[in-house]
Amino acid sequence: MSRGFGVAAGLDPEIATPLATRCAELGYGSVWSNDTPLASGLDTVAAFAEGTDEIDLGVGLPRERLIIGVGAGHSRRPLTAMREALPRLREALGGVRVVLAAMGPKMCALAGAAYDGVFFNWMTPEFAAAARERVLAGAAEAGREAPPVYGYVRAAVGDDATRRLGKEESFYRDLHDGYRRHFERLGAPEGTVGIAAPDAEAAQAALAEYTALDITVVRALASARLDAMSALAEAVAPAREPA
C-alpha cells in the first residue's frame, strides 16, 4: 500500500508549501486537498506543488502529476450524472487520471467499470473491504483490469483526538441525503469512523487495518498550523508503518 496526506482546502500557502516538503521527506506518495464551500482545492495543491516535485498531487498541475477526483455531490440522479460526465471529462482533461468518489455499491461498480480509480470516504476497514469487492466486480463485468482504490481515512492523534474526529464526523453525517444514507448503511456508532489515537503507535496500528485500500490518504484532523500539521504527518507517516 502507498500512503497520501490530505487537508481541507484553504490552508495558508506559508503552511502548505513546507508541509508538502516535509511529506515528501517522510515518504508519502501523494498530497491531497479537496474543495470546501470557502476555498478551492486547486489553490492549496498549487501551494503543495511549490514544496515538492517528487510526489503526486490530488488536484492541481502539472498534468503528469495530476489526479482529479470527481463526485456527484447534490445531483438528483448521481449514478447517471457520473456515468454521463466521464466522456466529457476525458475530452476536456486529455489524459489526466480521473478518480470517482464512491460510497454506494452501484457507484463503486461504475468506478471499477469505467474510471481510472475509485476514492472511498468515511468507511470502516470492513465496509471498505466490501466496497472494494464491488469495484472488482464492476471491472470484471467490463472486461478490464481493476483500477486502484484510494480512500480518505480521517485521523487525529493526541489528547483531543476523540473530540476532533467526533466534530468532523458529526458534520458529515447530516451534510446531505447521500451522506445520511451512507452512514445508515455503515451502521457504525457516531465518532468511530476514522482514527482517534492517543499516540503514533496506536494510529499506525489503526491505519494498518485498512487493507482494502491501495492508497490510504490520511485526512488530517489537526489545527491549521505548520507545527500541528507536521506533527500529525510524522505520526502517521509511511516510514513509521510496521514492518
C-alpha positions as a printed Julia matrix, in Angstrom:
243×3 Matrix{Float64}:
   0.0    0.0     0.0
   1.01   3.58   -0.63
   0.07   6.43    1.66
  -1.01  10.02    0.97
  -1.66  13.01    3.2
  -4.76  15.18    2.8
  -6.04  18.5     4.09
  -9.11  20.64    3.53
  -8.7   23.46    1.03
  -7.75  26.88    2.29
  -4.54  26.05    4.15
  -2.26  29.09    4.09
   0.46  28.68    1.4
   3.09  29.5     4.02
   1.96  26.32    5.77
   1.01  24.19    2.75
   4.32  24.56    0.9
   6.68  23.48    3.71
   4.16  20.81    4.76
   4.41  19.26    1.27
   8.19  19.32    1.53
   8.02  17.52    4.86
   5.56  14.93    3.5
   7.99  14.13    0.66
  10.79  13.69    3.21
   8.57  11.34    5.24
   7.89   9.07    2.27
   4.33   9.96    1.31
   3.42   9.16   -2.29
   0.86  11.94   -2.71
  -0.64  15.04   -1.11
  -4.3   15.94   -1.49
  -6.7   18.82   -0.94
 -10.42  18.92   -1.61
 -12.72  21.89   -2.15
 -14.69  23.39    0.71
 -17.52  25.93    0.46
 -14.99  28.67    1.21
 -11.83  27.57   -0.61
 -10.52  25.8    -3.72
  -8.53  22.61   -3.51
  -6.63  23.7    -6.62
  -5.2   26.69   -4.76
  -3.98  24.57   -1.88
  -2.45  21.91   -4.12
  -0.74  24.61   -6.17
   0.96  25.62   -2.91
   1.84  21.96   -2.31
   3.44  21.83   -5.76
   5.82  24.6    -4.77
   7.12  22.45   -1.92
   7.95  19.24   -3.8
   8.42  17.92   -7.32
   8.62  14.29   -6.18
   5.1   13.19   -5.26
   1.65  13.13   -6.85
  -0.89  15.9    -6.32
  -4.53  15.07   -5.65
  -5.71  18.11   -7.53
  -3.7   20.75   -9.4
  -0.99  20.94  -12.07
   1.26  19.87  -13.82
  -0.74  17.37  -15.82
   1.56  14.34  -15.49
   1.34  14.5   -11.69
  -2.36  15.26  -11.59
  -5.18  13.13  -10.2
  -8.65  14.64  -10.45
 -11.23  13.34   -8.02
 -14.86  13.87   -9.04
 -18.12  13.17   -7.25
 -21.86  13.51   -7.71
 -22.35  15.97   -4.85
 -26.01  17.01   -4.61
 -27.06  15.56   -8.0
 -30.61  14.23   -8.1
 -29.5   11.22  -10.17
 -25.91  10.75   -9.03
 -25.15   7.48  -10.83
 -26.48   8.77  -14.16
 -24.68  12.08  -13.69
 -21.29  10.41  -13.18
 -21.78   7.9   -15.99
 -22.65  10.69  -18.43
 -19.9   13.01  -17.18
 -17.0   10.69  -17.91
 -16.79  11.14  -21.73
 -16.84  14.92  -21.29
 -14.16  14.73  -18.62
 -11.97  12.56  -20.83
 -12.29  15.04  -23.69
 -11.66  18.09  -21.52
  -8.8   16.72  -19.43
  -6.84  14.93  -22.1
  -5.17  12.04  -20.32
  -5.39  13.25  -16.74
  -6.31  10.47  -14.3
  -9.96  10.76  -13.22
 -10.94   9.09   -9.95
 -14.57   8.66   -8.91
 -15.7    9.35   -5.35
 -17.9    6.4    -4.44
 -19.62   5.1    -1.33
 -22.66   3.13   -2.52
 -22.48  -0.24   -4.31
 -23.6    0.98   -7.74
 -21.16   3.9    -7.74
 -18.34   1.55   -6.72
 -19.21  -0.75   -9.61
 -19.23   2.19  -12.04
 -15.79   3.27  -10.83
 -14.46  -0.22  -11.42
 -16.01  -0.42  -14.87
 -15.0    2.95  -16.32
 -12.87   5.28  -14.17
  -9.13   5.44  -13.52
  -9.65   4.82   -9.83
 -12.15   4.97   -7.01
 -11.98   7.15   -3.93
 -13.68   5.92   -0.76
 -14.7    8.23    2.07
 -15.98   7.72    5.61
 -15.62   3.93    5.74
 -14.6    1.44    8.38
 -11.98  -1.13    7.3
 -14.7   -3.79    7.0
 -17.0   -1.61    4.92
 -14.1   -0.63    2.66
 -13.31  -4.3     2.03
 -16.89  -4.94    0.89
 -16.88  -1.79   -1.26
 -13.64  -2.92   -2.91
 -15.36  -6.15   -3.94
 -17.99  -4.04   -5.75
 -15.21  -2.22   -7.61
 -13.59  -5.5    -8.62
 -16.93  -6.87   -9.81
 -17.57  -3.76  -11.92
 -14.16  -4.07  -13.53
 -14.63  -7.78  -14.23
 -18.02  -7.2   -15.84
 -16.48  -4.53  -18.08
 -13.6   -6.83  -19.01
 -10.88  -4.55  -17.7
  -8.24  -4.54  -15.01
  -9.48  -3.16  -11.72
  -8.36   0.44  -11.09
  -6.59   1.49   -7.88
  -8.63   2.07   -4.74
  -7.92   5.29   -2.87
  -9.53   6.25    0.39
  -9.66   9.09    2.88
  -9.12   7.99    6.47
  -9.69  10.81    8.93
  -7.03  10.79   11.62
  -6.4   12.75   14.8
  -3.6   11.99   17.26
  -3.2   13.29   20.79
  -5.22  14.27   23.83
  -8.04  15.9    21.84
  -8.2   13.26   19.09
 -11.65  11.94   20.02
 -13.15  15.42   20.04
 -11.66  16.29   16.65
 -12.89  13.11   14.97
 -16.34  13.43   16.54
 -16.73  17.02   15.39
 -15.71  16.23   11.82
 -17.88  13.14   11.57
 -20.93  14.84   13.07
 -20.8   17.49   10.35
 -20.7   14.97    7.51
 -23.37  12.66    8.92
 -26.02  15.29    8.23
 -24.45  17.1     5.27
 -26.93  15.83    2.66
 -29.08  12.8     1.83
 -26.23  10.9     0.2
 -24.15  11.03    3.37
 -27.18  10.27    5.54
 -27.85   7.1     3.54
 -24.19   6.15    3.64
 -23.88   6.42    7.4
 -27.12   4.45    7.8
 -25.65   1.64    5.67
 -22.41   1.88    7.6
 -24.15   1.31   10.92
 -21.15   2.46   12.96
 -21.58   4.42   16.21
 -21.05   8.16   15.9
 -17.47   9.23   16.43
 -15.93   5.89   15.42
 -15.45   6.19   11.64
 -11.81   7.11   11.29
  -8.92   7.19   13.72
  -8.73   8.95   17.08
  -5.47   7.76   18.6
  -3.56   8.78   21.7
  -0.17   8.39   20.02
   1.64   7.46   16.81
   1.85   3.75   17.62
  -1.89   3.45   18.06
  -2.55   5.5    14.92
  -0.28   3.26   12.84
  -1.98   0.14   14.14
  -5.4    1.53   13.22
  -4.25   2.56    9.74
  -2.89  -0.94    9.14
  -6.47  -2.25    9.34
  -7.36  -0.52    6.04
  -6.01  -3.33    3.88
  -8.7   -2.8     1.21
  -7.1    0.48    0.15
  -4.28   0.58   -2.37
  -3.58   4.21   -1.46
  -4.56   5.37    2.0
  -4.9    9.15    2.13
  -4.71  10.23    5.75
  -7.06  13.19    6.09
  -5.55  15.46    8.71
  -7.64  16.49   11.69
  -5.26  19.0    13.26
  -5.01  22.72   13.82
  -4.14  24.71   10.68
  -0.62  25.41   11.9
   2.61  24.08   10.45
   3.74  22.53   13.73
   0.43  20.72   14.3
   0.09  19.5    10.71
   3.72  18.37   10.56
   3.4   16.52   13.87
   0.38  14.62   12.58
   2.1   13.89    9.26
   5.05  12.46   11.18
   2.84  10.34   13.44
   1.06   8.65   10.53
   3.91   8.67    8.0
   4.5    5.57    5.84
   8.07   5.39    7.14
   6.58   4.52   10.53
   4.43   1.67    9.25
   5.05  -1.69   10.99
   7.43  -3.99    9.1
